[in-house]
Amino acid sequence: IFSTPDVIDRTKMDVSNLSMIFAPSFLRCPTDSLETIFKNSKYEQFVVKNLLTNFRPSYIDDDVEFGFDFEDL
């Protein structure tokens, strides 16, 4: 859903940019070491990017309605 042209046009951000913004909030590294945090950031972004790319609301709730059909994506 987050990688569709409609969403990218509206948010002005592609999935890579969204994952860079959301990763530190979704996956917080439990250390205070800046070196470790920096090293982990690319892996955290990878996980969040995969979540955003493969997320389908119908996996959670079949009653979710959107203006387009997810089968067409």
C-alpha positions in Angstrom: 0.0 0.0 0.0 2.8 2.4 0.8 4.6 1.9 -2.5 1.7 2.7 -4.8 2.1 5.8 -7.0 -1.0 7.3 -5.3 0.6 7.2 -1.9 4.0 8.4 -3.1 2.4 11.3 -4.8 0.4 12.2 -1.7 3.2 11.8 0.9 6.1 12.9 -1.5 8.1 10.0 0.0 8.8 6.5 -1.3 9.2 3.4 0.8 12.9 3.9 1.4 12.3 7.4 2.8 9.4 6.3 5.0 11.5 3.4 6.4 14.3 5.8 7.2 11.9 8.0 9.1 9.9 5.2 10.9 12.7 2.7 11.7 14.1 4.6 14.8 10.6 4.7 16.3 9.5 1.2 15.4 12.8 -0.6 16.3 14.8 1.2 19.0 18.3 -0.1 19.6 18.7 -0.8 23.4 22.2 0.7 23.6 23.6 4.2 24.0 26.6 3.6 21.8 26.3 5.8 18.7 28.5 3.4 16.8 26.2 0.5 17.4 23.1 2.5 16.7 24.6 3.7 13.4 25.6 0.1 12.4 22.1 -1.2 13.3 20.2 1.5 11.5 20.6 0.0 8.0 19.2 -3.3 9.3 16.3 -1.6 11.0 15.5 0.3 7.9 15.6 -2.9 5.9 13.0 -4.5 8.2 10.7 -1.5 8.2 11.0 -1.2 4.4 9.9 -4.8 4.1 7.0 -4.3 6.4 5.9 -1.2 4.5 6.3 -2.9 1.1 4.5 -6.1 2.0 1.8 -4.8 4.4 -1.8 -5.6 3.4 -4.5 -4.3 5.7 -6.7 -7.2 4.7 -4.2 -9.5 6.5 -5.3 -8.0 9.7 -9.0 -7.1 9.1 -11.0 -8.3 6.1 -13.5 -5.5 6.6 -11.0 -2.8 5.7 -12.1 -0.9 2.7 -10.0 1.3 0.4 -10.5 3.1 -2.8 -8.7 0.4 -4.8 -8.4 -3.4 -4.9 -5.3 -4.9 -3.3 -5.4 -7.8 -5.7 -4.4 -5.3 -8.5 -1.2 -4.2 -6.7 
